[in-house]
Amino acid sequence: MMVAILSTKISLFLGTSPLPLPPAPPTVGAWAVLHEVRSDWAQILTAMFLFAAGPGPLSLDAWLARRRSAARPLSGMPSALAMPSP
């Protein structure tokens, strides 16, 4: 991610980018870089959040684990054959 930012944004700053210029002014310089780096910044912050928060209880993995544990009988026997203890 950092290599992509550095390789594209430095040339945009200097005005020597082989990529097409941004559609809205400014097209070169610091403001153009700040305008174009917003999606990269969002991706970095999202990756940092996921790294710090971990999977968490709202993740798809946690939902599947809860679903599997709810479907599994507690005694190890099929639920139709399980007898309540007196």
LINLINHU-V221102 format. One record per pair of residues at least 12 apart in sequence whose ideal C-beta (glycine too) atoms are under 6 Angstrom apart, sorted by the first residue. I is the first residue (numbers start at 0). J is the second residue. Records with the same first field share a line. If there is no record, write none. Layout:
I->J / J
This chain:
4->39
8->32 / 36
11->31 / 32
12->32
14->27
21->35
